[in-house]
Amino acid sequence: MGKFQDAIASNQPTLVDFYATWCGPCQTMHPILDELKSNEKNKIRILKIDVDKNSAIAEQFKIKGVPTFILFKSGEVVWRKSGIIPFKELSTLIKQAY
């Protein structure tokens, strides 16, 4: 869990995608996140956390459903949202965190 804590403590906005391999909406978000990553280049870090393989982290952040997205900056939660987020909305939320 050390690498995870280091990543979310960064000054660089870090979007954490809590997902599961069996989750349909999570699979829908993959291309949206890929597009976000290519558009935002080095402005944001995206971490994918499989809740089935990382249950301690999922419990720490009280993840009840997937996908759940939490945006961190300097270790603080900037915003949190569950479900499918359209690219435009996600991009706007991210840009507000710069």
C-alpha positions as CSV (number, residue, x, y, z in Angstrom):
1,M,0.0,0.0,0.0
2,G,3.1,2.3,0.2
3,K,3.2,3.1,-3.5
4,F,-0.6,3.9,-3.4
5,Q,-0.1,6.3,-0.5
6,D,2.8,8.0,-2.3
7,A,0.8,8.4,-5.5
8,I,-2.2,10.0,-3.8
9,A,0.1,12.3,-1.7
10,S,1.6,13.8,-4.9
11,N,0.9,17.4,-5.9
12,Q,-0.1,16.0,-9.3
13,P,-3.8,15.3,-9.4
14,T,-4.3,11.5,-9.2
15,L,-7.6,9.9,-10.3
16,V,-8.1,6.5,-8.7
17,D,-10.4,4.2,-10.6
18,F,-11.8,1.5,-8.2
19,Y,-13.1,-1.2,-10.5
20,A,-13.7,-4.9,-10.8
21,T,-13.0,-7.2,-13.8
22,W,-16.5,-8.5,-13.8
23,C,-18.1,-5.0,-13.8
24,G,-19.8,-3.9,-17.1
25,P,-19.9,-0.2,-16.3
26,C,-16.1,-0.4,-15.4
27,Q,-15.4,-1.8,-18.9
28,T,-17.4,1.0,-20.4
29,M,-15.1,3.5,-18.6
30,H,-11.8,2.0,-20.0
31,P,-11.9,3.9,-23.3
32,I,-13.0,7.1,-21.6
33,L,-10.1,6.9,-19.2
34,D,-7.7,6.1,-22.1
35,E,-8.9,9.2,-23.9
36,L,-8.6,11.3,-20.7
37,K,-5.0,10.0,-20.2
38,S,-4.0,10.8,-23.8
39,N,-5.6,14.3,-23.7
40,E,-4.3,15.3,-20.3
41,K,-0.8,13.8,-20.8
42,N,1.4,14.6,-17.8
43,K,-1.2,16.7,-16.0
44,I,-2.9,13.8,-14.2
45,R,-2.0,10.3,-13.0
46,I,-4.6,7.6,-13.3
47,L,-4.4,4.6,-11.0
48,K,-6.6,1.6,-11.4
49,I,-7.4,-0.4,-8.3
50,D,-9.0,-3.8,-8.6
51,V,-11.3,-4.0,-5.5
52,D,-11.2,-7.8,-5.5
53,K,-7.3,-7.8,-5.4
54,N,-7.0,-4.7,-3.2
55,S,-9.7,-5.1,-0.6
56,A,-7.8,-3.3,2.1
57,I,-7.6,-0.1,0.0
58,A,-11.2,-0.5,-1.1
59,E,-12.3,-0.8,2.6
60,Q,-10.1,2.2,3.6
61,F,-12.0,4.4,1.2
62,K,-15.4,2.8,1.8
63,I,-15.9,1.7,-1.7
64,K,-19.5,0.2,-1.9
65,G,-19.9,0.0,-5.7
66,V,-17.8,0.0,-8.8
67,P,-16.7,1.9,-10.7
68,T,-16.0,4.6,-8.1
69,F,-13.6,7.4,-8.9
70,I,-11.8,9.5,-6.3
71,L,-9.6,12.4,-7.3
72,F,-6.7,13.1,-4.9
73,K,-4.4,16.1,-4.8
74,S,-1.7,16.3,-2.1
75,G,-3.3,13.4,-0.2
76,E,-6.7,15.1,0.0
77,V,-9.9,14.0,-1.7
78,V,-10.9,16.6,-4.2
79,W,-14.0,14.8,-5.4
80,R,-15.6,11.4,-5.5
81,K,-18.2,9.9,-7.8
82,S,-19.5,6.5,-8.7
83,G,-20.9,5.1,-11.9
84,I,-20.2,5.9,-15.5
85,I,-19.0,9.4,-16.0
86,P,-19.1,10.8,-19.6
87,F,-15.8,12.0,-21.0
88,K,-16.7,15.7,-21.1
89,E,-17.9,15.7,-17.4
90,L,-14.9,13.8,-16.2
91,S,-12.5,16.1,-18.1
92,T,-14.2,19.2,-16.6
93,L,-13.9,17.8,-13.1
94,I,-10.2,17.0,-13.6
95,K,-9.4,20.4,-15.0
96,Q,-11.0,22.1,-11.9
97,A,-8.3,20.3,-9.8
98,Y,-5.2,21.7,-11.5
